[in-house]
Each structure stands twice: as structure tokens, then as C-alpha cells.
Amino acid sequence: MFSTEDTIVAIATPPGRGGIGVVRVSGPTARGVAEAILSIREPLEPRHATFTHVKGTAKDRRVFIDQVVATYFQAPASYTGEDGVEISAHGSPVVLHQILSAAMQAGARLAEPGEFTLRAFLNGRLDLVQAEAVADLIEAVTPLQARVAYDQLEGTLTREIGDIDAALFDLAARFEASVDFPDEAYHFVEPGAAAAEIGAIANRVVSLLANGRGRVIREGATIALAGKPNVGKSSLFNALVGTNRAIVTATPGTTRDFITELTDIEGLRVTLVDTAGDRASQDEVDEVESAGLERARGARSVAELVLVVLDRSQPLDDIDRSILKETANLRRLVLVNKCDLHEAWSIEALGQYRPLAISARTQEGLDRLRCAILRELGGAPNAAPAMGCLGGAPAAAAAVGCVGGTPKAGPAVGCLGGEALRDPVAVTNIRHIELLERARGALDRALEALERAHGTLSEEFVLADLQDARNALEEITGKRTADDLLEHIFGRFCIGK
């Protein structure tokens, strides 16, 4: 574990050149270190920006390194909860490293990755959920990722877990008091009422776990396109990624291997995979394309979502039906492409499936497709089943989108039906999910003990399970956390944060 007695320093802005760069100093002697390298006559005032110069290293203090603005944050009103100084200079790597060297010569040591945020956690400025959210916010690559991370930084998940823990604490306290009166079993709690309270608390934990949008927002998802040659998979791929990434020609089999591209679909970070088209017979493909088809099947099997693309301008055939059958047990959306052309078959031919009609060429229906993807992957709050087919489940046999080859007019598509003031609490971190599962397991054991014993089992057994649940919740927020876990969490931060 890092020493918290040292004064630490690091460059807080990203590597490279820019209009401004920041050197951050924090610790017991942060003010003294800053004043030693700044050309100032009066001490730095808290929360005042001071325009000054940084003096050179010990070899020649008469030479100035740069013009800077220094801001002093007096403990505890700082990011770390300690005395801190932020020195804003011109964003030259050479200049920033000279300031860094001067601060180290004045008594500061170079900070370890994540050490500033670790000190904020240890000093009570952030809990562990909020500290992890800082890293997630820095690493966010889509607006939705940033919004969820910011909500956690603001304490939405912390407050929800705190409310659950408070309810558990109150119940555990009554069980503790009851244990003190062993001759009067369940003196302060009635078994039936206690079981109802535990059930209600367990339901709150289950609700947090049931909101599957969090993890897919944080980690992203892989979407594979499937279909026979020339149904428009590559055109759809290009339309979704917003660039001509895949080659599109009228010659069947243009895509012989899979192509991947990282893109943003309604705030979700998605790896889109364009695959080789399935053919009726292996005799029609050469060795290279055959290998590509095997890779295509592998990509479909591991993807979080498969987009099965059918061509409405050509007759539905056995290859289409084979792909529908092969993907029946996968999470998928069935798409009828080329709805801007004359239809060669009726939607009723698909029977149980409710496809989404689109045109990759005109981009008709792509907004609806993006919203359907978001809902199917659980990226939308309170997500309902998307327009399409999940695991071959029956649905109405009417296509959503173009009708009779003509784009269907309608209101502008909004994925969420209006912007919510606050999204539901999202659990994004696998560590949090595992601990919530542990808490749920402990609550289930407590409930089972109460229901099976009908009040005859000692309160101590139930109390032990309640305490296990509380321990798991406290590990999430960091009230109870091992040092090696802290090193693992904060070690993934960048230096200077």
C-alpha cells in the first residue's frame, strides 16, 4: 500500500502537446513544495488562482521555466482531502516534465497510478464505488458510458446500497437485541414480519442485479451480421459504422473473411462483425471462402446479438431458412433488407417471426434498428423486448418498417420515448455484481432459515446470514476492503489521477 505521509506530484493531463497542462501536488507539504518552485512573494491563498512563474531546478533558480497559474486547495476542501496545489502551465511535455522535476527536487515524490484518487478514498472524499466511477468516466468512449459513470460518481449506486444496508442494519440490530434474551425467543422480532422484511430487502438486491444494462454499457457488446451472399450485409455494416469499411459489389462472395469495426450505437460501444455469406453448397466455395464461413459461424456463436439479414427483393429460399434455423437459439433480430425495392415474397412467409424491415441503401428503418439493438442488449432503461425475434420466440407476423416496398411514414424515432431526468441505477462493475450476488445468497439463506424453522431456530443463525449480506454490501462501497483489492483497483488508474 502507498504511503499517505508523503507529498506526491504528477502530471495530471494526458501525454502529448496541448494548450494547457496541469501538474498536481498533494500531501502535507504540498503548499511548501509549490511555494519553493514558484516566483511569489506572498504565500498562496486557498482557492485563489495566482499568476506567477515556475523557477528552474536547483542548478539555476534564476531561470524561469514557464508562466503558470497556481491554485491552492486547503485541506479538507480538495480532491484528495489533503492540501493540494494545481499548477497550470503551457501544454508542452518538456515544460511539464521540468516542473515535475523541480517539484520532486523540492521534496515531493512521483505519484503512483491512481494514488490521488486512493487518497481521496482513504480521506473519505469518495467511496470505492465513486472511485471506480472516476476511472470509468476517464475511460468512457460513448456518451452513455460517460453518463452512467457520472451518475455513479454522483453517488446513485452508493445511495441505493446505503439504503439497503440501513434496512439490514436496523433488522440485524433487533436480532442482536433478541439474542440478548435467550429465554424469550424472538423477543424483539416476530419471525413472520422478519421474513417479510428480509424478502423486501432481497427484492431490492434482485432489482439491482436484474438491470442488465449496466455491464453492457460499461463493457460493450459484439454484434454479428448473418445471411447469404448479396442480401446487403456489407451495405448494412457500412451504414451502421458510418463509413465504407466493407467492400460492396454485385458479385456474390465479396466478403470472404469477417470484418470488425468499433462503433457507437445509441451510446453503446459495439464491435460490429460483417461475415462471409452462407451458400447452398460447399462445391460453390473455394478453400479460402470455406475458412471464412467457418469463422462466420464462430463469430455468430460468441456474439451478444446476431442480425439475420434477408433480401426482400429476391425469393426466400432454403439458405435463408437454414440460417433462421441455425440462429434460432441465439439472441437475434431478423431484418428484411431492400424494402425500397419491389417485394418478391410476403412477410407472412416467415410465419412466427416479426422482422424489422429496413433499407441499407436508403437507410430507411435504421433508426428503428438502432433502437431495437439498444433494447435487445438491455442498454435502454426498463428495456422491453425489441422488435424482432429472441431465440425464435413467436411473434406477430407483420414487419415493422417499410410496407409494400414503400417507406412507412411515422413520427421521429426516439429510443427511450423521451429523456428521463435520471436513469435507473445501473450496476456496471463485475466486482459489484459478484458482491450483490453474495448478498442475495446470504439473504436467501436467512429467509429459508426463518421459513423452515417457523421461529424455532435460534436468532443467531439468521443474524449470521444478515451479517454476511451486510459484509458484501460494505465491500462494494469500501467500508470493508482488503489492501490487495485496493491496490488492484487503483493500479489501473492513470498516473496523476
N, C-alpha and C positions, 0 to 999 in steps of 0.2 A: 504494500500500500504506500502511496506517495506521502511524504512528509507535509504536514499542513503548517509547519512553523516557518518554512522558507518563504521568501518573496520570489515570485515567479514572473517570467516575462516571455512573450511570444508575439510573433506577427499574427494578427487576427484576421487579416484579409487574405483572399486566395492568392496562390502563386501567380506571377506574371505582372505585366505592367498595367497601370490604370491611372485614373485621375487622382485617386486618393488611396493611401494605405494606412493601416492602423496598427500600432504597436500597443499591446495591452500589458499592464503591470498590475499585479495583485499580491497582497500579503501585508504583514505587519509593518514593513519599512517601505511600502510602495511609494508613499509621498516623498520620503527621503531620497530614494533612488531616482525618482523623476526630477526632483529639485537639483540633484547633483549633476544631471546632464543637461538641464535647461538653463538658458541665459536669462534668469529672472532675478529681481532684487527683492521682491516680496514673496512670502510663502503662497503656495497655491490655495485658493479659496474653494470650499466644497461647492460642486455643481455650478462652477463658473468656467467658461471657456477662456483660456489665456493664449493670446497670440504671442509667440516667442520664437527662439531659435534653439536648436539642439547643438550643444558643443561637441567638439571632436573627442576622440579617445584620449586616454591618459597621456599619450605621447605628445599631444598638442591640443590643449583645451582652448587655445586662442582661435582655432579654425572652426567655423560653423559647418555643420553637416547639411542642415535644411531649415527652412521656415516651417513652423508647425503650429497646430492648435492643441493645447494640452487641457484636458478636463479631469478634475479630481473628484472622485466619488468617495465620500467618507463612510466608513462602516457605521451601521449595517446597511445603509441605503445604496448598495451597489449590486452588480450582477452576482458576485461571489459571496456577498455578505461581509467581505473584508474591505480594508482600504484599497482603493484601486485608482489607477490613472490610465487614461487612454490618450495616446499621442497620435494625432492625425497629421500625416506628412504627405508629400507627393508620392504617388504610387510607383516609384522606381525600386526594383528589387535591391539594387546596390545601396540606395539611401536607407531603405528599411533595415537591411542587414547591418549597416553601420550603426543605426540607432539601437538595434538589438544588442550589438557588441558593446556599445557604450553602457547600456543598462546592466549588462552582465558584469562589466568591469566595476560598476558602481555597487555591486553586491547582490544582484538578482541572479537566479539560475534559470536555465531554459525550461519551460514548462513541458510536461509530458502530454501526449494526446488526451484530450478530454479533462485535463486537470482543473481548468477553470470551472467547468460545469460540475465536476466532482466536489469542489469546494462549495459551490452553491448548494449542492445536495447536503453535504455534511453540516453546513451552517443553517439549514432549514429554509433556504430561499426557494428551493424546488423539492418536490418529492421525486421518487425514482421514475414514476410514470412520466412526469413532466420533463425530467432529464432525458429520458429516452426519446421523448417527443421533439426535443431540441435537435437531436441527430436526425430524426426522421424529417423534420422541416428543412434542414440543410440539404438532405439527400433527395427531397421531393423533385420529381421530374414532370408532374402534371398538376394543374390547379386543384384537382380533387384530393390528391395526396397531400398537398400543402394545407388545404382546408382542414382535413381530418387531423393532421399533425398539430395544427394550430389550436384546434378545439381541445386536444389532449393537453397541450401546453397551458391552455387557459384553465384546465382542471376539470373538464366534464367527466372524464372517466374516474378521476380521483374522487370527485364528489359522490358519484354513484356508488363506488366501492366503499367510501366512507359511510354513506347512509346504510348500506347493507351491514357493515361491520358494527355500526352503532346499535342496530337492531339485535345483532348477535350478542353484543356486549351486555345489553340490557337483559336478554334472556339468560345468558350464562351467569350473570350476577344473581339472578333469582335461583338458579340451580345451585350456585355456590352457597347461598344462604340456606337453602333447603338441606344441603349436605350437613350443615352445622347442627341440624336437628334430626339425627338418625332414627330417633324413636317415633318421629312423626313423618313418615314418608311423604315426599312431595308437599311439604308444608307451605312453601311459597309459590308453587306452581301446580296447576291441575294438568294431568297428563294429556287430556283431550285438547285443552287450549294450547298447551305447549306444542303438541303435534301440529296444530293449525298454524301456529306462528312459524315453526320450522319449515312447514310446507310453503308458506308465503315467501319466506326468505330464499328457499331453494328455487322457487319460481323466478325470482328476480335474477338469480345467478344464471338460470337456464335462459332467460331473455337476453342477457348479455352474450351468452355463447351462441344463441340462435341467430344473432345478427351477423351473418356470414360475410357482409360487405367489407368489414374492416380489413381482413387479411388480404383479400384480393386487391383492394385499393393500395395497400402498402407494398405487396409483392408483385402485383401484375398478374397477367394470365396469358396463356398461349391459345391462339385460335387457328385451326387448320381448315383450309378450303378443300372440299372433296367434290368430285364429279368427273364425268367422262370428258374427253378432249373437245375443245371448241364450244363449251357451254358458257364460256365467259368468266372463268375463274380468274385468269390473269387480269382481265379488264376490271373485275371487281376488286382484286388485290390492289391494283394501281389507284382505283378510285378511293379506296379506304385509306391508303397511305399518303395520298395526295401528290404522287409523282409517278412517272413512267418507269417504275422499278423493274417490272417484268416485261419480257418481250411478248407482244401481241401480234399474231399473224393468223391468216385463214388456214394455214397448214396445220393439220392435227399433229399433236405431239411436240409442239414448240417447247413446252416446259418438260424437260427430261429429268430434272432433279428438283428438290424442293428449294424455294427461295424464302428467306425470312427478312422481316423488316420490323423494327420497333416503331410503334405509332401510338397516338393518343386518341382513344375513342371515348368521347364524353367524359374525359377526366381519368379514365382507366389507362394504365400503361399496359399496352397489349403487344405481344410478339405475334405478328401475323405470318402464317406459313402458306405459301402457294405450292401446291403439289402437282405431280405429274397426273394426267388424266387416265382413268381406268379404261381399258379396251376389252372388247368381247373375247378375243383370243390372244394367247401368248405368241401365236405364229405371226401376229401383226407387229410385234415389237422386237427390237434388237436387244443385245445384251445390256447396253448402256441404259436404255429406257426401262428394261425389266428391273434393273437395280434401282432405278428411280421410283418405280411403282412400289417396290418393297419398302423403300424409305417413306413413301407417301402413307402407306398403311401404318407404319410405325409412328409417324408424326400424328396421325389421327388418333391412335390408341392412347397417346400420352397428353393430348391437348385437353384443356379445360372445356373447350367448346368446339364443335365441328359445324361448319357452314356447308350444307349439302346443296350444291348448285345444279338446277335443272334448266334445260333450254325449252322455253315455251314455243319457240318458232319451229322446232323440229319434233317429230313424233316421239312420244315416250317409249322407251324400248327396254329390253331385258337388262342392259347395263345399268340404266337408271334404277330399275327395280332392285338389282343386286346391291347397288351402293346403299339404297334405302334400307335394305335388309341388313347389310353388314354394319351399318351405323345405328341400328335400332336401339342398342343398349348403351349408346353414348349420349352425353348431353349435346344436343344439336339444335340447329334451326334449319328448316327446309326452305330454300329460296327458289322461286321461279323467276329466272332471268329473261331478259329481252321482251319484257311486257309491252315495249313500244312497237313491237313488230306484230304481224298477223299471227294469231294463235293457231297452233297445229293440233292442240289437244285441249280438252276441257279439264278444269281443276278437279271436277268430280272423279276423274280417272285416278286421283291419288287416294281416294277413299277416306281413310281415317285421319289423314294429315291435314293440318291447316297451314299452308305455306304462306310465306311473305313474298308478294310479287314486287320485283324491282327491275330497273334497267340500269346496268352498269354504264352503258353508253351515254344515256341522258341524265343519269344519277337520280332518276325518279325512284322514290322509296328508300333512298339511302339514309335519310334522317330517321325514318321509322326503323330501319335495320340497326342503326347505331343505338337507338333507344332499346330495342329488343335485346341486343347484345348486353347492354348495361344491366337490364333487368334479369336476364338469364344467368349472368355471372354474379348476381347479387350486389352489384355496385350501386343500385338505387335504393334509397331508404324505403323500408317497408315494401320490398320488391315483390310484385306479383309475378306469376308465370308469364314468360314472354310470349309474344305472338309467334308460334312455331310449334315444334314438337320436341318434347323432352323424353328421351328414352322410349320413343314410339307410342307415347300415350295418346289415346284417341282424342280428337278434337273436331270441331265443326269443319266441314269441307268447303269452306269459302276462303279464297285468297284475300289477304289484306294488302291493298296497294292498287295496282292497275286493274281495270276491269275491261275485258273485251279488247285488250290491246291499247286502250286509251287511258292515259293517266287520270286517276280519280282525284277530283278536286277536294280539298278539305282544308281545315284550319291548320295553321302552322303547328308543327310537331314540337311538343315540349316533353322531354323525357320524364320529368318529375311532376308534371302537372302544376307547375308553379314553384317558385323558390321558397323553401322553408326558412324560417328565421333561424332555426337551429336544427342541425341534423341529429338523428338519434345517436346515442352513444355508441361508438364503434370500437370494437376490440381488434386491434391490428397486429399485435405482437404475439408470436408463438409462445413466449415465456408467460405472458398474461393468460393466454388460453389454457395452457397446461395447469397453471395455478388455480384458475377458475374451475377447471375440471376436478382438481383435487378437492377444492372446497365443496363442490357439488357432491362428490363421493362421500365426504365426511357428513354432510347434511342428510344424505340418503341413509347412511348408517344410523344416524341419530333418530331419524324418523322411523326406521324399521325397528329399532330397539324399543321405542315407545309404543308402537302399534302392536308388536308381538307380545310384549310383556304386560300390556294393559295396566301399566302403573305399578307392577310388582318388581321390575328391575331397578336396581339401585340408581339413583340420580347420577352417581359418579361416572357410570358408563356413558350416559348421554352427554354429560359435561365434557368428557374427554373428546368426544366427536365434535362437539361445538367448538372446543378449543383448537382442534385440528383445522377446522374450517376458518377460524379467525387467523391462525398462523399463516395459512395460504394467502388470505387477503392482505395481511400485513407484509408478506413478501412482495406482493405486487407493487405496493406503494413505497417499499423500502424501510418500513418500520422494523422489519426483522430480515436482515440480509447479510450473507456471508461476505467476507472481504474478497475472496476469489471471484465471486459473482460481480462485485463492483468493478474489479479490475477488468473483467471480460466486457462489461457493458461500456465503461468509459474508454477502454482501449481502442474502440472502433471510431472514436471521435477524431476530428482533425486537430492538429496542434493549434493552439490559440483559441479553442472553444471549450 
